[in-house]
Amino acid sequence: MPAKNVVREFACYQYYHVYNRGVAKQRIFLDQADKHYFINLFDRYLNPSNTTCDYAGIPYRKFDNELELLSFCLMNNHFHLLVYQTHNPIALSDFMKSIGTAYTMYFNLKYKRVGPLFQGTYKASRISNDSYLMHISRYIHLNPREYLTCMYSSLPSYLGRDDITWIKPSKILDMFEGTSYLTFLQDYEDTKLMLDEIKHELADY
């Protein structure tokens, strides 16, 4: 039986909550430099102004016309992404393969280890409606206990503290009328049941 929420074909013009963790729930980020490297991979593949090349001098593939990264959060042993895929049905698969391969090579070289870093294939849950989309973004940003000061999530872009071109919060922020996104985050108790339901779908993260 296929693993829960493992999606191998992705529909165009759809939202996906993507997540993965370390093998045997081990840490995939051991220090701040590891998290910075992972975030720099977003810039490598999503920022058209980033002109870095691989060891052979070949420019890295860009996904900025095929994917939008709406939200992300890096925890010590797992990560969460909220992604919108546009016209290319294999863009998300290729993007995650690029990220996973590059980061595993970096991690294994730095820490002198071999073998897989992540616990199998990443999971991807398709977002079915606007309400669920809003709550997924909140779930992602509330992962860190000290979420307001966390340096490794997209929340600063939602609160106007950062202006990073490859983070695309507008699809979420445009859904709010008469309230701020910060208020939406802090209004935790009123949606606790929704968040508990989301956690149930995430295979014991």
Backbone as JSON Lines, residues from 0, in Angstrom:
{"i":0,"aa":"M","n":[0.84,-1.19,0.0],"ca":[0.0,0.0,0.0],"c":[0.89,1.25,0.0]}
{"i":1,"aa":"P","n":[0.59,2.23,-0.84],"ca":[1.42,3.44,-0.87],"c":[1.39,4.17,0.46]}
{"i":2,"aa":"A","n":[2.49,4.85,0.78],"ca":[2.54,5.62,2.02],"c":[1.52,6.75,1.97]}
{"i":3,"aa":"K","n":[1.05,7.13,3.13],"ca":[0.02,8.15,3.25],"c":[0.5,9.48,2.68]}
{"i":4,"aa":"N","n":[-0.32,10.08,1.83],"ca":[-0.08,11.41,1.25],"c":[1.13,11.47,0.31]}
{"i":5,"aa":"V","n":[1.63,10.33,-0.14],"ca":[2.71,10.36,-1.13],"c":[2.08,10.58,-2.5]}
{"i":6,"aa":"V","n":[2.32,11.73,-3.09],"ca":[1.75,12.08,-4.37],"c":[2.87,12.03,-5.4]}
{"i":7,"aa":"R","n":[2.69,11.26,-6.45],"ca":[3.73,11.1,-7.45],"c":[3.39,11.85,-8.74]}
{"i":8,"aa":"E","n":[2.15,12.21,-8.93],"ca":[1.76,13.05,-10.06],"c":[0.99,14.23,-9.5]}
{"i":9,"aa":"F","n":[1.37,15.42,-9.95],"ca":[0.8,16.63,-9.37],"c":[-0.01,17.38,-10.42]}
{"i":10,"aa":"A","n":[-1.17,17.86,-10.02],"ca":[-2.03,18.59,-10.93],"c":[-1.53,20.01,-11.12]}
{"i":11,"aa":"C","n":[-1.78,20.57,-12.27],"ca":[-1.4,21.95,-12.55],"c":[-2.37,22.91,-11.87]}
{"i":12,"aa":"Y","n":[-1.86,24.08,-11.55],"ca":[-2.64,25.16,-10.94],"c":[-3.32,24.7,-9.65]}
{"i":13,"aa":"Q","n":[-2.51,24.06,-8.81],"ca":[-3.01,23.56,-7.53],"c":[-2.0,23.87,-6.43]}
{"i":14,"aa":"Y","n":[-2.52,23.89,-5.19],"ca":[-1.7,24.13,-4.0],"c":[-1.36,22.79,-3.34]}
{"i":15,"aa":"Y","n":[-0.13,22.72,-2.81],"ca":[0.3,21.51,-2.12],"c":[1.05,21.87,-0.84]}
{"i":16,"aa":"H","n":[0.74,21.14,0.21],"ca":[1.51,21.2,1.45],"c":[2.53,20.07,1.37]}
{"i":17,"aa":"V","n":[3.8,20.44,1.36],"ca":[4.89,19.48,1.18],"c":[5.69,19.4,2.47]}
{"i":18,"aa":"Y","n":[6.02,18.21,2.88],"ca":[6.75,18.06,4.14],"c":[7.57,16.78,4.14]}
{"i":19,"aa":"N","n":[8.65,16.82,4.9],"ca":[9.49,15.63,5.07],"c":[10.3,15.79,6.35]}
{"i":20,"aa":"R","n":[10.85,14.68,6.82],"ca":[11.65,14.71,8.05],"c":[12.88,13.82,7.87]}
{"i":21,"aa":"G","n":[13.76,13.89,8.85],"ca":[14.97,13.11,8.8],"c":[14.71,11.63,8.99]}
{"i":22,"aa":"V","n":[15.58,10.81,8.41],"ca":[15.45,9.37,8.57],"c":[15.48,9.02,10.06]}
{"i":23,"aa":"A","n":[14.57,8.14,10.47],"ca":[14.43,7.74,11.87],"c":[14.19,8.95,12.77]}
{"i":24,"aa":"K","n":[13.58,10.0,12.22],"ca":[13.26,11.24,12.94],"c":[14.5,11.96,13.45]}
{"i":25,"aa":"Q","n":[15.65,11.67,12.86],"ca":[16.87,12.35,13.26],"c":[16.9,13.78,12.72]}
{"i":26,"aa":"R","n":[17.75,14.59,13.31],"ca":[17.84,15.99,12.9],"c":[18.43,16.11,11.51]}
{"i":27,"aa":"I","n":[17.88,17.01,10.72],"ca":[18.42,17.3,9.4],"c":[19.11,18.66,9.38]}
{"i":28,"aa":"F","n":[18.94,19.43,10.44],"ca":[19.62,20.71,10.6],"c":[20.31,20.7,11.97]}
{"i":29,"aa":"L","n":[21.64,20.69,11.96],"ca":[22.39,20.6,13.21],"c":[22.87,21.95,13.72]}
{"i":30,"aa":"D","n":[22.89,22.94,12.84],"ca":[23.26,24.28,13.27],"c":[22.59,25.31,12.35]}
{"i":31,"aa":"Q","n":[22.8,26.58,12.65],"ca":[22.17,27.63,11.86],"c":[22.66,27.63,10.42]}
{"i":32,"aa":"A","n":[23.93,27.29,10.23],"ca":[24.48,27.28,8.88],"c":[23.74,26.29,7.99]}
{"i":33,"aa":"D","n":[23.31,25.15,8.56],"ca":[22.55,24.17,7.78],"c":[21.23,24.77,7.3]}
{"i":34,"aa":"K","n":[20.55,25.47,8.17],"ca":[19.26,26.07,7.78],"c":[19.46,27.18,6.75]}
{"i":35,"aa":"H","n":[20.53,27.94,6.92],"ca":[20.84,28.98,5.93],"c":[21.12,28.35,4.57]}
{"i":36,"aa":"Y","n":[21.83,27.24,4.55],"ca":[22.14,26.58,3.28],"c":[20.85,26.11,2.61]}
{"i":37,"aa":"F","n":[19.94,25.52,3.39],"ca":[18.68,25.03,2.83],"c":[17.88,26.2,2.25]}
{"i":38,"aa":"I","n":[17.82,27.3,2.97],"ca":[17.1,28.47,2.47],"c":[17.76,29.03,1.22]}
{"i":39,"aa":"N","n":[19.09,28.98,1.17],"ca":[19.79,29.45,-0.02],"c":[19.47,28.59,-1.24]}
{"i":40,"aa":"L","n":[19.09,27.35,-1.01],"ca":[18.65,26.51,-2.13],"c":[17.36,27.04,-2.74]}
{"i":41,"aa":"F","n":[16.46,27.56,-1.91],"ca":[15.26,28.2,-2.45],"c":[15.66,29.34,-3.39]}
{"i":42,"aa":"D","n":[16.62,30.14,-2.93],"ca":[17.07,31.26,-3.75],"c":[17.71,30.76,-5.04]}
{"i":43,"aa":"R","n":[18.49,29.69,-4.94],"ca":[19.16,29.14,-6.13],"c":[18.15,28.76,-7.21]}
{"i":44,"aa":"Y","n":[17.07,28.1,-6.83],"ca":[16.15,27.53,-7.8],"c":[14.94,28.41,-8.12]}
{"i":45,"aa":"L","n":[14.66,29.41,-7.27],"ca":[13.46,30.22,-7.46],"c":[13.74,31.68,-7.79]}
{"i":46,"aa":"N","n":[14.96,32.13,-7.6],"ca":[15.29,33.53,-7.86],"c":[15.95,33.65,-9.23]}
{"i":47,"aa":"P","n":[15.28,34.25,-10.21],"ca":[15.87,34.35,-11.55],"c":[17.13,35.21,-11.59]}
{"i":48,"aa":"S","n":[17.33,36.04,-10.57],"ca":[18.52,36.89,-10.51],"c":[19.73,36.17,-9.96]}
{"i":49,"aa":"N","n":[19.53,34.99,-9.39],"ca":[20.63,34.19,-8.89],"c":[21.27,33.46,-10.07]}
{"i":50,"aa":"T","n":[22.49,33.82,-10.41],"ca":[23.14,33.29,-11.61],"c":[24.23,32.26,-11.29]}
{"i":51,"aa":"T","n":[24.18,31.67,-10.11],"ca":[25.19,30.67,-9.75],"c":[25.07,29.44,-10.66]}
{"i":52,"aa":"C","n":[26.18,28.73,-10.79],"ca":[26.26,27.54,-11.65],"c":[26.75,26.35,-10.84]}
{"i":53,"aa":"D","n":[26.59,25.16,-11.4],"ca":[27.09,23.97,-10.73],"c":[28.59,23.82,-10.98]}
{"i":54,"aa":"Y","n":[29.16,22.72,-10.5],"ca":[30.61,22.53,-10.59],"c":[31.09,22.48,-12.04]}
{"i":55,"aa":"A","n":[30.19,22.15,-12.97],"ca":[30.57,22.09,-14.38],"c":[30.34,23.41,-15.1]}
{"i":56,"aa":"G","n":[29.9,24.42,-14.36],"ca":[29.65,25.71,-14.97],"c":[28.3,25.85,-15.64]}
{"i":57,"aa":"I","n":[27.41,24.9,-15.39],"ca":[26.08,24.93,-15.99],"c":[25.12,25.63,-15.03]}
{"i":58,"aa":"P","n":[24.39,26.64,-15.5],"ca":[23.45,27.34,-14.62],"c":[22.4,26.38,-14.05]}
{"i":59,"aa":"Y","n":[22.06,26.6,-12.79],"ca":[21.02,25.78,-12.18],"c":[19.66,26.07,-12.82]}
{"i":60,"aa":"R","n":[18.85,25.04,-12.88],"ca":[17.49,25.2,-13.42],"c":[16.7,26.15,-12.54]}
{"i":61,"aa":"K","n":[15.86,26.96,-13.18],"ca":[14.98,27.88,-12.45],"c":[13.53,27.38,-12.52]}
{"i":62,"aa":"F","n":[12.86,27.48,-11.38],"ca":[11.46,27.03,-11.29],"c":[10.5,28.2,-11.08]}
{"i":63,"aa":"D","n":[10.99,29.44,-11.16],"ca":[10.15,30.58,-10.77],"c":[8.94,30.76,-11.67]}
{"i":64,"aa":"N","n":[8.96,30.24,-12.9],"ca":[7.79,30.34,-13.77],"c":[6.88,29.13,-13.68]}
{"i":65,"aa":"E","n":[7.25,28.18,-12.83],"ca":[6.49,26.94,-12.72],"c":[5.95,26.69,-11.32]}
{"i":66,"aa":"L","n":[6.59,27.31,-10.32],"ca":[6.2,27.12,-8.92],"c":[6.2,28.45,-8.19]}
{"i":67,"aa":"E","n":[5.35,28.55,-7.2],"ca":[5.4,29.66,-6.25],"c":[5.51,29.08,-4.85]}
{"i":68,"aa":"L","n":[6.52,29.53,-4.12],"ca":[6.67,29.12,-2.72],"c":[5.93,30.13,-1.86]}
{"i":69,"aa":"L","n":[4.8,29.72,-1.3],"ca":[3.96,30.62,-0.53],"c":[4.41,30.72,0.92]}
{"i":70,"aa":"S","n":[4.75,29.6,1.52],"ca":[5.14,29.58,2.94],"c":[6.16,28.47,3.14]}
{"i":71,"aa":"F","n":[6.99,28.63,4.19],"ca":[7.89,27.55,4.57],"c":[8.26,27.71,6.03]}
{"i":72,"aa":"C","n":[8.71,26.61,6.62],"ca":[9.27,26.63,7.97],"c":[10.23,25.46,8.1]}
{"i":73,"aa":"L","n":[11.4,25.74,8.65],"ca":[12.39,24.71,8.91],"c":[12.46,24.44,10.4]}
{"i":74,"aa":"M","n":[12.26,23.18,10.78],"ca":[12.43,22.74,12.15],"c":[13.69,21.87,12.21]}
{"i":75,"aa":"N","n":[14.08,21.45,13.4],"ca":[15.35,20.73,13.51],"c":[15.35,19.4,12.75]}
{"i":76,"aa":"N","n":[14.21,18.68,12.78],"ca":[14.21,17.37,12.14],"c":[13.2,17.25,11.0]}
{"i":77,"aa":"H","n":[12.59,18.36,10.59],"ca":[11.66,18.31,9.47],"c":[11.45,19.7,8.88]}
{"i":78,"aa":"F","n":[10.75,19.75,7.75],"ca":[10.42,21.03,7.15],"c":[9.02,20.97,6.55]}
{"i":79,"aa":"H","n":[8.44,22.15,6.36],"ca":[7.13,22.3,5.73],"c":[7.23,23.35,4.63]}
{"i":80,"aa":"L","n":[6.58,23.09,3.5],"ca":[6.45,24.06,2.42],"c":[5.0,24.14,1.99]}
{"i":81,"aa":"L","n":[4.58,25.31,1.57],"ca":[3.28,25.49,0.91],"c":[3.59,26.02,-0.48]}
{"i":82,"aa":"V","n":[3.21,25.24,-1.49],"ca":[3.64,25.51,-2.86],"c":[2.44,25.57,-3.78]}
{"i":83,"aa":"Y","n":[2.49,26.48,-4.75],"ca":[1.5,26.53,-5.82],"c":[2.19,26.15,-7.12]}
{"i":84,"aa":"Q","n":[1.71,25.07,-7.76],"ca":[2.28,24.63,-9.04],"c":[1.44,25.18,-10.17]}
{"i":85,"aa":"T","n":[2.1,25.71,-11.21],"ca":[1.37,26.3,-12.33],"c":[1.23,25.28,-13.47]}
{"i":86,"aa":"H","n":[1.85,25.54,-14.61],"ca":[1.52,24.81,-15.83],"c":[2.27,23.51,-16.04]}
{"i":87,"aa":"N","n":[3.37,23.3,-15.33],"ca":[4.19,22.11,-15.55],"c":[3.88,21.06,-14.5]}
{"i":88,"aa":"P","n":[3.3,19.92,-14.89],"ca":[2.86,18.93,-13.88],"c":[4.0,18.22,-13.16]}
{"i":89,"aa":"I","n":[5.23,18.33,-13.64],"ca":[6.34,17.67,-12.95],"c":[7.28,18.67,-12.29]}
{"i":90,"aa":"A","n":[6.9,19.95,-12.26],"ca":[7.78,20.97,-11.68],"c":[8.03,20.71,-10.2]}
{"i":91,"aa":"L","n":[6.98,20.4,-9.45],"ca":[7.14,20.18,-8.01],"c":[8.05,18.98,-7.75]}
{"i":92,"aa":"S","n":[7.85,17.91,-8.49],"ca":[8.71,16.74,-8.33],"c":[10.16,17.07,-8.61]}
{"i":93,"aa":"D","n":[10.41,17.8,-9.7],"ca":[11.78,18.16,-10.06],"c":[12.4,19.11,-9.04]}
{"i":94,"aa":"F","n":[11.6,20.04,-8.56],"ca":[12.08,21.0,-7.56],"c":[12.48,20.29,-6.28]}
{"i":95,"aa":"M","n":[11.63,19.4,-5.78],"ca":[11.93,18.69,-4.55],"c":[13.13,17.75,-4.72]}
{"i":96,"aa":"K","n":[13.28,17.16,-5.9],"ca":[14.45,16.32,-6.16],"c":[15.71,17.16,-6.13]}
{"i":97,"aa":"S","n":[15.65,18.35,-6.74],"ca":[16.82,19.24,-6.75],"c":[17.2,19.67,-5.35]}
{"i":98,"aa":"I","n":[16.21,20.08,-4.57],"ca":[16.46,20.52,-3.2],"c":[17.02,19.37,-2.35]}
{"i":99,"aa":"G","n":[16.34,18.22,-2.42],"ca":[16.73,17.08,-1.59],"c":[18.12,16.57,-1.92]}
{"i":100,"aa":"T","n":[18.43,16.48,-3.21],"ca":[19.75,15.97,-3.61],"c":[20.85,16.94,-3.2]}
{"i":101,"aa":"A","n":[20.65,18.22,-3.47],"ca":[21.68,19.22,-3.15],"c":[21.92,19.28,-1.65]}
{"i":102,"aa":"Y","n":[20.83,19.26,-0.85],"ca":[21.02,19.39,0.59],"c":[21.66,18.12,1.18]}
{"i":103,"aa":"T","n":[21.25,16.96,0.71],"ca":[21.84,15.71,1.22],"c":[23.33,15.65,0.92]}
{"i":104,"aa":"M","n":[23.73,16.07,-0.29],"ca":[25.16,16.09,-0.64],"c":[25.92,17.03,0.29]}
{"i":105,"aa":"Y","n":[25.36,18.21,0.52],"ca":[25.98,19.18,1.44],"c":[26.11,18.59,2.84]}
{"i":106,"aa":"F","n":[25.03,18.03,3.36],"ca":[24.99,17.52,4.74],"c":[25.96,16.36,4.92]}
{"i":107,"aa":"N","n":[25.94,15.42,3.97],"ca":[26.81,14.25,4.09],"c":[28.29,14.64,4.0]}
{"i":108,"aa":"L","n":[28.61,15.59,3.15],"ca":[30.0,16.04,3.05],"c":[30.42,16.76,4.33]}
{"i":109,"aa":"K","n":[29.57,17.63,4.83],"ca":[29.92,18.41,6.02],"c":[30.11,17.53,7.25]}
{"i":110,"aa":"Y","n":[29.23,16.55,7.4],"ca":[29.25,15.74,8.62],"c":[29.87,14.35,8.4]}
{"i":111,"aa":"K","n":[30.49,14.16,7.23],"ca":[31.24,12.93,6.94],"c":[30.36,11.68,7.16]}
{"i":112,"aa":"R","n":[29.21,11.71,6.53],"ca":[28.3,10.58,6.62],"c":[27.93,10.12,5.22]}
{"i":113,"aa":"V","n":[27.28,8.96,5.13],"ca":[26.82,8.44,3.84],"c":[25.37,7.99,4.0]}
{"i":114,"aa":"G","n":[24.7,7.82,2.87],"ca":[23.35,7.29,2.9],"c":[22.29,8.37,2.87]}
{"i":115,"aa":"P","n":[21.03,7.94,2.86],"ca":[19.92,8.9,2.78],"c":[19.81,9.74,4.04]}
{"i":116,"aa":"L","n":[19.37,10.98,3.85],"ca":[19.16,11.89,4.98],"c":[17.7,11.96,5.37]}
{"i":117,"aa":"F","n":[16.82,11.89,4.38],"ca":[15.39,12.04,4.63],"c":[14.7,10.69,4.73]}
{"i":118,"aa":"Q","n":[13.59,10.69,5.45],"ca":[12.84,9.46,5.67],"c":[11.94,9.19,4.47]}
{"i":119,"aa":"G","n":[12.52,8.63,3.43],"ca":[11.75,8.29,2.25],"c":[11.38,9.52,1.43]}
{"i":120,"aa":"T","n":[10.45,9.31,0.51],"ca":[9.98,10.38,-0.35],"c":[9.19,11.39,0.46]}
{"i":121,"aa":"Y","n":[9.39,12.66,0.13],"ca":[8.6,13.7,0.78],"c":[7.11,13.43,0.6]}
{"i":122,"aa":"K","n":[6.3,13.95,1.49],"ca":[4.85,13.85,1.38],"c":[4.29,15.15,0.79]}
{"i":123,"aa":"A","n":[3.2,15.05,0.07],"ca":[2.56,16.23,-0.5],"c":[1.06,16.06,-0.43]}
{"i":124,"aa":"S","n":[0.41,16.96,0.28],"ca":[-1.03,16.91,0.47],"c":[-1.67,18.04,-0.33]}
{"i":125,"aa":"R","n":[-2.55,17.71,-1.24],"ca":[-3.22,18.71,-2.07],"c":[-4.22,19.5,-1.24]}
{"i":126,"aa":"I","n":[-4.21,20.81,-1.42],"ca":[-5.1,21.69,-0.65],"c":[-6.39,21.86,-1.42]}
{"i":127,"aa":"S","n":[-7.49,21.52,-0.79],"ca":[-8.75,21.4,-1.53],"c":[-9.62,22.64,-1.53]}
{"i":128,"aa":"N","n":[-9.43,23.57,-0.58],"ca":[-10.29,24.75,-0.55],"c":[-9.57,25.91,0.13]}
{"i":129,"aa":"D","n":[-10.14,27.12,0.0],"ca":[-9.49,28.32,0.51],"c":[-9.34,28.31,2.02]}
{"i":130,"aa":"S","n":[-10.35,27.82,2.72],"ca":[-10.28,27.79,4.18],"c":[-9.12,26.91,4.64]}
{"i":131,"aa":"Y","n":[-8.99,25.75,4.03],"ca":[-7.9,24.85,4.38],"c":[-6.56,25.46,4.03]}
{"i":132,"aa":"L","n":[-6.51,26.2,2.91],"ca":[-5.28,26.86,2.49],"c":[-4.83,27.87,3.55]}
{"i":133,"aa":"M","n":[-5.75,28.66,4.07],"ca":[-5.41,29.63,5.1],"c":[-4.88,28.95,6.35]}
{"i":134,"aa":"H","n":[-5.53,27.87,6.75],"ca":[-5.13,27.2,7.99],"c":[-3.81,26.46,7.83]}
{"i":135,"aa":"I","n":[-3.52,25.96,6.63],"ca":[-2.22,25.32,6.4],"c":[-1.11,26.35,6.56]}
{"i":136,"aa":"S","n":[-1.31,27.56,6.02],"ca":[-0.28,28.6,6.17],"c":[-0.06,28.91,7.64]}
{"i":137,"aa":"R","n":[-1.13,28.95,8.41],"ca":[-0.98,29.22,9.84],"c":[-0.3,28.05,10.55]}
{"i":138,"aa":"Y","n":[-0.69,26.85,10.21],"ca":[-0.05,25.68,10.82],"c":[1.46,25.7,10.59]}
{"i":139,"aa":"I","n":[1.86,26.01,9.38],"ca":[3.29,26.06,9.05],"c":[4.0,27.11,9.89]}
{"i":140,"aa":"H","n":[3.43,28.29,9.98],"ca":[4.1,29.38,10.68],"c":[4.08,29.21,12.2]}
{"i":141,"aa":"L","n":[3.14,28.44,12.72],"ca":[3.08,28.23,14.16],"c":[3.9,27.04,14.63]}
{"i":142,"aa":"N","n":[4.61,26.38,13.74],"ca":[5.43,25.25,14.16],"c":[6.45,25.61,15.23]}
{"i":143,"aa":"P","n":[7.24,26.66,15.07],"ca":[8.21,27.0,16.12],"c":[7.5,27.55,17.36]}
{"i":144,"aa":"R","n":[7.97,27.16,18.53],"ca":[7.37,27.68,19.76],"c":[7.47,29.21,19.81]}
{"i":145,"aa":"E","n":[8.61,29.73,19.46],"ca":[8.81,31.19,19.42],"c":[8.67,31.65,17.96]}
{"i":146,"aa":"Y","n":[7.47,31.49,17.42],"ca":[7.28,31.69,15.98],"c":[7.5,33.13,15.54]}
{"i":147,"aa":"L","n":[7.26,34.1,16.42],"ca":[7.4,35.5,16.02],"c":[8.85,35.92,15.82]}
{"i":148,"aa":"T","n":[9.77,35.21,16.44],"ca":[11.19,35.55,16.31],"c":[11.96,34.5,15.52]}
{"i":149,"aa":"C","n":[11.28,33.53,14.97],"ca":[11.94,32.48,14.22],"c":[12.56,33.06,12.94]}
{"i":150,"aa":"M","n":[13.82,32.73,12.7],"ca":[14.53,33.22,11.52],"c":[14.38,32.31,10.31]}
{"i":151,"aa":"Y","n":[13.75,31.16,10.51],"ca":[13.78,30.14,9.47],"c":[12.38,29.77,8.99]}
{"i":152,"aa":"S","n":[11.56,30.79,8.81],"ca":[10.24,30.61,8.22],"c":[9.95,31.81,7.34]}
{"i":153,"aa":"S","n":[8.85,31.73,6.61],"ca":[8.44,32.82,5.72],"c":[7.62,33.88,6.44]}
{"i":154,"aa":"L","n":[7.4,33.72,7.75],"ca":[6.54,34.66,8.47],"c":[6.99,36.11,8.35]}
{"i":155,"aa":"P","n":[8.3,36.44,8.43],"ca":[8.68,37.85,8.29],"c":[8.17,38.49,7.0]}
{"i":156,"aa":"S","n":[8.08,37.71,5.94],"ca":[7.55,38.26,4.68],"c":[6.06,38.54,4.79]}
{"i":157,"aa":"Y","n":[5.35,37.76,5.58],"ca":[3.91,37.98,5.77],"c":[3.65,39.2,6.64]}
{"i":158,"aa":"L","n":[4.59,39.51,7.52],"ca":[4.41,40.63,8.44],"c":[5.1,41.9,7.94]}
{"i":159,"aa":"G","n":[5.61,41.88,6.71],"ca":[6.22,43.05,6.12],"c":[7.61,43.36,6.61]}
{"i":160,"aa":"R","n":[8.26,42.39,7.25],"ca":[9.61,42.61,7.78],"c":[10.69,42.26,6.76]}
{"i":161,"aa":"D","n":[10.37,41.42,5.79],"ca":[11.3,41.03,4.74],"c":[10.64,41.24,3.39]}
{"i":162,"aa":"D","n":[11.45,41.44,2.38],"ca":[10.96,41.54,1.01],"c":[11.8,40.63,0.14]}
{"i":163,"aa":"I","n":[11.56,39.33,0.26],"ca":[12.32,38.32,-0.48],"c":[11.5,37.94,-1.71]}
{"i":164,"aa":"T","n":[12.08,38.1,-2.87],"ca":[11.31,37.97,-4.11],"c":[10.75,36.58,-4.33]}
{"i":165,"aa":"W","n":[11.43,35.54,-3.85],"ca":[10.97,34.18,-4.14],"c":[9.97,33.66,-3.12]}
{"i":166,"aa":"I","n":[9.64,34.43,-2.11],"ca":[8.51,34.1,-1.23],"c":[7.3,34.86,-1.74]}
{"i":167,"aa":"K","n":[6.2,34.14,-1.98],"ca":[5.01,34.72,-2.59],"c":[3.81,34.64,-1.64]}
{"i":168,"aa":"P","n":[3.7,35.58,-0.7],"ca":[2.61,35.5,0.28],"c":[1.28,36.07,-0.19]}
{"i":169,"aa":"S","n":[1.26,36.7,-1.35],"ca":[0.06,37.47,-1.74],"c":[-1.18,36.59,-1.88]}
{"i":170,"aa":"K","n":[-1.03,35.35,-2.35],"ca":[-2.2,34.49,-2.52],"c":[-2.89,34.22,-1.18]}
{"i":171,"aa":"I","n":[-2.11,34.22,-0.1],"ca":[-2.68,34.04,1.24],"c":[-3.17,35.37,1.79]}
{"i":172,"aa":"L","n":[-2.34,36.38,1.74],"ca":[-2.69,37.68,2.34],"c":[-3.9,38.31,1.68]}
{"i":173,"aa":"D","n":[-4.09,38.06,0.39],"ca":[-5.24,38.63,-0.31],"c":[-6.57,38.05,0.16]}
{"i":174,"aa":"M","n":[-6.51,36.98,0.94],"ca":[-7.74,36.35,1.44],"c":[-8.25,37.02,2.71]}
{"i":175,"aa":"F","n":[-7.49,37.95,3.26],"ca":[-7.86,38.56,4.52],"c":[-8.51,39.92,4.29]}
{"i":176,"aa":"E","n":[-9.64,40.12,4.93],"ca":[-10.33,41.4,4.89],"c":[-10.73,41.77,6.31]}
{"i":177,"aa":"G","n":[-10.32,42.95,6.74],"ca":[-10.75,43.43,8.05],"c":[-9.95,42.88,9.21]}
{"i":178,"aa":"T","n":[-8.93,42.1,8.94],"ca":[-8.1,41.58,10.02],"c":[-6.68,41.4,9.49]}
{"i":179,"aa":"S","n":[-5.72,41.36,10.38],"ca":[-4.33,41.21,9.96],"c":[-3.94,39.74,10.03]}
{"i":180,"aa":"Y","n":[-2.87,39.4,9.31],"ca":[-2.39,38.03,9.36],"c":[-1.86,37.7,10.75]}
{"i":181,"aa":"L","n":[-1.26,38.67,11.43],"ca":[-0.77,38.43,12.78],"c":[-1.92,38.1,13.72]}
{"i":182,"aa":"T","n":[-3.02,38.81,13.59],"ca":[-4.21,38.5,14.4],"c":[-4.69,37.09,14.11]}
{"i":183,"aa":"F","n":[-4.67,36.72,12.85],"ca":[-5.07,35.38,12.43],"c":[-4.19,34.32,13.1]}
{"i":184,"aa":"L","n":[-2.9,34.58,13.19],"ca":[-2.0,33.65,13.86],"c":[-2.29,33.54,15.35]}
{"i":185,"aa":"Q","n":[-2.51,34.68,15.95],"ca":[-2.69,34.71,17.4],"c":[-4.05,34.18,17.83]}
{"i":186,"aa":"D","n":[-4.96,34.1,16.91],"ca":[-6.3,33.6,17.19],"c":[-6.28,32.07,17.14]}
{"i":187,"aa":"Y","n":[-5.43,31.49,17.96],"ca":[-5.18,30.05,17.89],"c":[-6.33,29.21,18.44]}
{"i":188,"aa":"E","n":[-6.86,29.59,19.57],"ca":[-7.84,28.73,20.25],"c":[-9.1,28.52,19.43]}
{"i":189,"aa":"D","n":[-9.51,29.53,18.69],"ca":[-10.75,29.41,17.93],"c":[-10.64,28.4,16.8]}
{"i":190,"aa":"T","n":[-9.42,28.04,16.43],"ca":[-9.26,27.08,15.33],"c":[-8.46,25.86,15.76]}
{"i":191,"aa":"K","n":[-8.43,25.59,17.05],"ca":[-7.65,24.46,17.54],"c":[-8.1,23.14,16.91]}
{"i":192,"aa":"L","n":[-9.39,22.98,16.73],"ca":[-9.88,21.75,16.14],"c":[-9.37,21.58,14.71]}
{"i":193,"aa":"M","n":[-9.33,22.68,13.96],"ca":[-8.81,22.6,12.6],"c":[-7.33,22.22,12.6]}
{"i":194,"aa":"L","n":[-6.56,22.8,13.48],"ca":[-5.13,22.49,13.56],"c":[-4.9,21.05,13.99]}
{"i":195,"aa":"D","n":[-5.7,20.56,14.91],"ca":[-5.58,19.17,15.33],"c":[-5.87,18.22,14.17]}
{"i":196,"aa":"E","n":[-6.84,18.6,13.34],"ca":[-7.17,17.79,12.17],"c":[-6.0,17.76,11.2]}
{"i":197,"aa":"I","n":[-5.35,18.9,11.01],"ca":[-4.19,18.96,10.12],"c":[-3.07,18.08,10.66]}
{"i":198,"aa":"K","n":[-2.8,18.15,11.95],"ca":[-1.75,17.34,12.54],"c":[-2.01,15.86,12.33]}
{"i":199,"aa":"H","n":[-3.28,15.47,12.39],"ca":[-3.64,14.06,12.18],"c":[-3.26,13.61,10.79]}
{"i":200,"aa":"E","n":[-3.28,14.53,9.82],"ca":[-2.96,14.18,8.45],"c":[-1.47,14.11,8.19]}
{"i":201,"aa":"L","n":[-0.65,14.5,9.13],"ca":[0.77,14.68,8.85],"c":[1.64,13.52,9.33]}
{"i":202,"aa":"A","n":[1.06,12.38,9.53],"ca":[1.83,11.16,9.81],"c":[2.78,11.32,10.99]}
{"i":203,"aa":"D","n":[2.24,11.83,12.1],"ca":[2.97,11.89,13.37],"c":[4.19,12.8,13.34]}
{"i":204,"aa":"Y","n":[4.08,13.95,12.7],"ca":[5.19,14.91,12.74],"c":[5.22,15.56,14.11]}
